[in-house]
Amino acid sequence: MEINPSVDIKVERPRPEALIATHSKTFESALNSIFPGKQEETRIQKARLIMGDDVKDLSDEDLEVFLTEFQYLIDCWLDEYEKQVFNNKTLRELI
């Protein structure tokens, strides 16, 4: 096999911004899998900040249950709406 040095090989490399974004997502995913409690605390803390005094008497466990139930309702309502709009299919099913 002979190598021809006159042939230019162009290798397309990803832009630095794309590499940083990819590595940031990978790093964040790794941290979330190592420290899952931090994500839950952040969710509860955000809920407490948004809801203010309305949830001050709730325990973290009760608030987590309410947040999970509320998320479930939102997902169900959105699925039903999408089915009405897109001939009995959700966006996920269309994609």
C-alpha positions in Angstrom: 0.0 0.0 0.0 1.4 3.3 -1.0 0.6 6.6 0.7 0.2 9.6 -1.5 1.4 12.7 0.4 -0.1 15.1 -2.1 -3.7 14.2 -1.1 -5.1 16.6 1.4 -7.3 15.0 4.0 -9.7 17.4 5.7 -11.0 16.4 9.0 -14.0 18.4 10.2 -13.8 19.0 13.9 -16.6 20.2 16.1 -16.6 23.8 17.1 -15.5 24.6 20.7 -19.0 25.8 21.7 -20.5 22.4 20.7 -17.8 20.5 22.6 -18.3 22.6 25.7 -22.1 22.1 25.6 -21.7 18.4 25.1 -19.2 18.0 27.9 -21.3 20.2 30.2 -24.4 18.0 29.7 -22.3 14.9 30.3 -20.8 16.4 33.5 -24.2 17.5 34.8 -25.7 14.1 34.0 -22.8 12.4 35.9 -23.3 14.6 38.9 -27.0 14.0 39.0 -26.5 10.3 39.0 -23.9 10.5 41.8 -25.8 13.0 43.9 -29.5 12.5 43.2 -30.6 14.2 46.4 -29.3 17.5 45.3 -31.8 17.6 42.4 -34.7 16.7 44.6 -33.7 19.4 47.1 -33.5 22.0 44.3 -37.0 21.0 43.1 -38.5 21.4 46.6 -36.6 24.6 47.2 -37.9 26.1 43.9 -41.4 25.0 44.7 -41.2 26.7 48.1 -39.8 29.9 46.6 -42.6 30.0 44.0 -45.5 29.0 46.3 -44.3 31.0 49.3 -46.4 31.0 52.5 -49.0 28.6 51.0 -46.6 25.6 51.5 -44.7 26.8 54.6 -46.5 24.3 56.8 -46.0 21.3 54.5 -43.2 18.8 55.1 -40.7 18.2 52.3 -42.2 14.7 51.8 -45.8 16.1 51.4 -44.6 18.8 49.0 -42.8 16.2 46.9 -45.9 14.1 46.7 -48.0 17.1 45.6 -45.4 18.1 43.0 -45.3 14.6 41.6 -49.1 14.4 41.5 -49.3 17.8 39.8 -46.7 16.8 37.2 -48.7 13.7 36.5 -51.9 15.7 35.9 -50.1 18.2 33.7 -48.7 15.3 31.6 -52.1 13.7 31.3 -53.8 17.0 30.3 -51.2 17.8 27.7 -51.5 14.3 26.2 -55.2 14.6 26.0 -55.0 18.0 24.4 -52.4 16.8 21.8 -54.6 13.8 21.0 -57.5 16.2 20.3 -55.4 18.4 18.1 -53.4 15.7 16.2 -56.0 13.0 15.4 -55.7 11.0 18.5 -51.9 11.0 18.7 -49.5 12.8 21.0 -46.5 14.8 19.7 -44.2 12.0 20.9 -46.1 9.5 18.8 -46.0 11.7 15.8 -42.3 12.2 16.0 
